[in-house]
Every structure is written in C-alpha cells, then in structure tokens.
Amino acid sequence: MKNVSGIGTRVARGAAVLAMLAGGLGITAAEAAPIGVPAATTGAGKTTLGGEVNILLDRDLTGGGSEAESSQVYAKGTIGVDDRLDLVFRLGFGDFSIDPGGFDTDIGPAFGAGMKVTWASLPEANLKIGSVFQTLRIRADETNLRSSWTEYDAALGVSMDMTASRDSKKRQTEFALVPYAGFAWSGVDVEDVPVEDDSFGLFLGFNAKAQGNFNFGVELRLVDQTALSLGASMAF
C-alpha cells in the first residue's frame, strides 16, 4: 500500500505515453486482447517478447440481438517502466463476424497498446492487486466495406505467485505458477454497423514461468463474452 502518490505519478506518465502512441497510430477502433496477469510483472528496465492467440467464441451485442465472433494473432512486447508499471504493445492480424446479418470480414491488421499497474503487494501472502487498461484496433474488409471493431478494457484483479522459494535468486531459476482472476469492464462499438455493447465480465487464468525466462499462459473470459487465449513469451 506504500507510495500511492508515486504510483499515481507513474500511471499518469504511462497514460501520457500511451495517449501519444494511440494518437500517432490513429487508434479509434479496437478489439479486446487477453487481460493477462492484472499487475506489473516484467520488472524495472526489463522487456518481454512473445505471441498470443485469442479466440472470441461469443459476445452478445445490443442492437438487433446480434452476436459476435472473432479470432486474432498478436506479437506482443512488454516494457517494465518500474516494478509497479508495465507498458504493453501488440501487433498482429484478426477478423470478426456478426450474426444475424452475415457480416464476416477478411483478415486485417491489428495493433494497440495498454498498461498494467500494481496497486498493492502483499509479500506475506504472495499476492498482488492491480489493474489493466488496454485498447486494440482491427481494421478489416467485408466485401467492399472497410470496417473496424472497437473494444476497450479496464480490469481489476488479484494474482498469487506460487513459487515455492522466497529466496530471490532461487526464484529466478525455479518453475513459477501465477494464477489470477478478476473482473473487467469492456465497451465495444463496430464501425458502420448499428451494434454496440457495454458490460462487466470475469476473467481467470494462469501464467507459468519455466527455466530460461520462458513464460506461457492460458486465460478464459466469461459472462459478457466467452473467449479463450493462449500466449507465450521470453523475458530479457
């Protein structure tokens, strides 16, 4: 619970960086990505590089009782600003479809940005409480129409580091399992299609670190949508 004002300053700086990047990339429409561990985990001055696969199996949309499906593949990079703030960047491809209506796009480019913030650490219980704020864009063609899907996430959750040893040197080489869960607000809007959504849902998953700084994880999102995500990365 320490240094709350310092955390707020770092979050503000991170938000400013993301805002400039979003403006430079022209991010006005996005597709949700996995939430991931809801806290900063990269470490100050460190980076991770990896990939993600996200499959949106079902999401109810307001406006005609529509349902959406989507699939995306991303290259993902994370920069540890400090031990309590990570910046996340994604670049890849995706598509989406909406029924009824038969709206089904081709594969198009996807890119975006986000941040992870650790609000509190409880070392005695190996717990972290944190948030994730993120947005992504998919731009794809449907027949002769260029469309985009917009979804923004704001999540709050808790994670537990189940590494057996408390020795920091040993922890770097041991297998580490980090289960996590929480709830997320998600808003969605589809360009040129009269559908939208604004709802709360749940997310749960785990991240595992093997020797050699290799990480992999699985996540499931429920209630507002049904989505399954798989990811892997290397830390540097």
C-alpha positions in Angstrom: 0.0 0.0 0.0 3.1 2.2 0.0 3.9 5.1 -2.3 0.4 5.6 -3.6 1.2 9.1 -4.8 4.3 7.8 -6.6 2.3 5.1 -8.3 -0.2 7.7 -9.4 2.6 9.8 -11.0 3.9 6.8 -12.9 0.4 5.9 -14.1 -0.1 9.4 -15.3 3.2 9.3 -17.2 2.4 5.9 -18.7 -1.1 7.2 -19.7 0.5 10.2 -21.5 2.9 7.9 -23.4 0.0 5.6 -24.5 -2.1 8.6 -25.5 0.7 9.9 -27.7 1.2 6.4 -29.2 -2.5 6.0 -29.7 -2.7 9.3 -31.4 0.2 8.5 -33.6 -1.2 5.2 -34.6 -4.7 6.6 -35.1 -6.3 4.2 -32.7 -10.0 4.9 -32.8 -11.3 1.3 -33.1 -10.1 -1.8 -31.3 -10.6 -5.4 -30.5 -10.0 -6.7 -27.0 -6.9 -8.7 -26.1 -6.4 -11.1 -23.2 -6.2 -9.3 -19.8 -3.2 -11.3 -18.5 -1.9 -11.1 -15.0 -3.5 -8.0 -13.5 -0.3 -6.4 -12.2 3.1 -5.3 -13.4 5.3 -8.4 -13.6 8.1 -7.5 -16.1 10.4 -5.7 -13.7 12.1 -2.3 -14.0 14.2 -1.9 -17.1 13.3 -5.4 -18.5 11.3 -6.4 -21.6 9.4 -9.5 -22.8 8.7 -10.5 -26.4 6.2 -13.2 -27.4 3.0 -14.1 -29.1 -0.8 -14.5 -28.3 -3.7 -16.3 -29.9 -7.2 -15.0 -28.9 -10.5 -16.7 -29.9 -13.7 -14.8 -29.1 -16.3 -17.6 -29.3 -19.4 -15.5 -28.5 -20.3 -12.0 -27.4 -23.8 -10.6 -27.2 -24.3 -7.1 -28.8 -27.1 -4.7 -28.3 -29.0 -3.7 -31.5 -31.0 -6.4 -33.1 -29.9 -9.2 -30.8 -26.6 -9.7 -32.6 -23.7 -12.0 -31.6 -20.1 -11.5 -32.5 -17.2 -13.9 -33.0 -13.5 -13.0 -33.7 -10.0 -14.5 -33.9 -6.7 -12.7 -33.5 -3.0 -13.5 -33.5 -0.6 -11.0 -32.0 3.1 -10.4 -31.5 3.4 -8.8 -28.0 6.0 -6.7 -26.3 6.1 -5.5 -22.7 8.4 -2.9 -21.2 8.9 -2.6 -17.4 8.9 1.1 -16.6 9.5 0.2 -13.0 8.4 -2.6 -10.7 4.8 -1.3 -10.5 4.2 -0.2 -14.1 4.4 -2.1 -17.4 3.6 -0.8 -20.9 2.2 -3.4 -23.3 2.2 -3.2 -27.1 0.6 -5.6 -29.7 0.8 -6.0 -33.4 -0.9 -8.7 -35.5 -3.9 -9.8 -37.5 -7.5 -10.5 -36.9 -11.0 -10.8 -38.2 -14.6 -10.6 -36.9 -18.1 -11.6 -37.8 -21.6 -10.5 -36.6 -24.8 -12.6 -36.9 -27.6 -12.3 -37.8 -26.8 -10.3 -40.9 -23.9 -12.3 -42.3 -21.3 -9.6 -41.6 -18.0 -11.5 -41.9 -14.7 -9.7 -42.6 -11.5 -10.9 -44.1 -8.3 -10.9 -42.1 -6.9 -7.4 -41.4 -4.2 -5.7 -39.4 -4.5 -5.4 -35.6 -2.4 -3.2 -33.3 -2.7 -1.5 -29.9 -1.3 -0.6 -26.5 -2.1 -0.8 -22.8 -0.7 -0.7 -19.3 -0.5 -2.8 -16.2 -0.4 -1.2 -12.7 0.4 -2.8 -9.4 -1.7 -1.0 -6.7 -0.6 -3.2 -3.7 1.8 -6.1 -3.0 1.3 -8.5 0.0 4.6 -10.3 0.3 3.4 -12.5 3.2 0.7 -14.0 1.1 2.5 -13.7 -2.3 -0.4 -11.6 -3.6 -0.6 -8.6 -5.9 -3.6 -6.4 -6.6 -3.5 -4.5 -9.8 -5.3 -3.2 -12.9 -5.0 -3.4 -16.7 -6.1 -0.7 -19.1 -5.9 -1.5 -22.8 -7.2 -0.9 -26.3 -6.6 -2.5 -29.7 -7.6 -2.0 -33.3 -8.7 -4.4 -36.0 -9.2 -2.9 -39.5 -10.7 -5.4 -41.9 -12.6 -5.6 -45.2 -16.1 -7.0 -45.6 -17.0 -7.2 -49.3 -16.2 -3.6 -50.4 -16.6 -2.1 -46.9 -13.6 -1.3 -44.7 -14.8 -1.7 -41.1 -13.3 -1.8 -37.6 -14.3 -3.3 -34.2 -13.7 -1.2 -31.1 -13.3 -2.6 -27.6 -11.7 -1.0 -24.6 -10.9 -2.9 -21.3 -10.4 -1.7 -17.8 -9.8 -4.6 -15.3 -9.1 -5.0 -11.6 -7.8 -8.3 -10.2 -5.6 -10.3 -7.9 -2.7 -12.7 -8.7 -0.8 -15.1 -6.5 2.9 -16.1 -7.0 3.0 -19.8 -6.1 6.8 -20.2 -6.4 8.0 -22.3 -3.5 11.1 -20.4 -2.6 11.2 -17.0 -1.1 14.9 -16.5 -2.0 15.0 -14.0 -4.9 18.0 -15.8 -6.5 16.4 -19.2 -6.4 13.1 -17.8 -7.6 14.8 -16.7 -10.9 15.5 -20.3 -11.8 12.5 -22.2 -10.3 9.3 -23.0 -12.1 6.7 -20.4 -11.1 3.0 -20.6 -11.4 0.9 -17.4 -11.1 -2.9 -18.0 -11.1 -5.1 -14.8 -11.3 -8.7 -13.7 -11.6 -10.7 -10.5 -11.5 -13.5 -8.6 -13.2 -13.3 -6.3 -16.3 -15.4 -3.5 -17.8 -15.5 -3.8 -21.6 -17.1 -1.5 -24.1 -17.4 -2.3 -27.8 -18.6 -0.5 -30.9 -18.5 -1.6 -34.6 -17.9 1.0 -37.3 -20.7 1.2 -40.0 -22.7 -1.5 -38.2 -25.5 -0.4 -35.7 -24.4 -2.6 -32.8 -22.6 -1.9 -29.5 -22.1 -3.3 -26.0 -21.1 -2.0 -22.6 -20.8 -4.6 -19.8 -18.9 -6.3 -17.0 -17.4 -9.7 -17.1 -15.0 -12.1 -15.3 -11.5 -13.3 -16.3 -9.3 -16.1 -14.9 -6.2 -17.8 -15.9 -2.6 -18.6 -15.1 0.8 -17.7 -16.1 3.8 -20.0 -15.7 7.5 -19.3 -15.9 9.9 -22.1 -16.8 13.7 -22.0 -16.5 15.4 -19.7 -19.0 12.8 -16.9 -18.6 10.3 -18.7 -20.9 6.7 -17.8 -19.9 3.4 -19.3 -21.1 -0.2 -18.7 -20.1 -3.9 -19.5 -20.6 -6.9 -17.3 -20.0 -10.7 -17.6 -20.1 -13.1 -14.6 -20.2 -16.8 -15.2 -19.1 -20.2 -13.6 -18.6 -20.0 -10.6 -21.0 -18.2 -12.8 -23.6 -16.7 -16.3 -24.0 -13.1 -16.0 -25.1 -10.1 -18.3 -24.8 -6.5 -17.0 -25.1 -3.1 -18.7 -25.2 0.2 -16.9 -25.0 4.0 -17.4 -24.7 6.9 -15.1 -24.2 10.6 -14.7 -23.4 12.0 -12.2 -20.8 15.1 -10.2 -21.5 
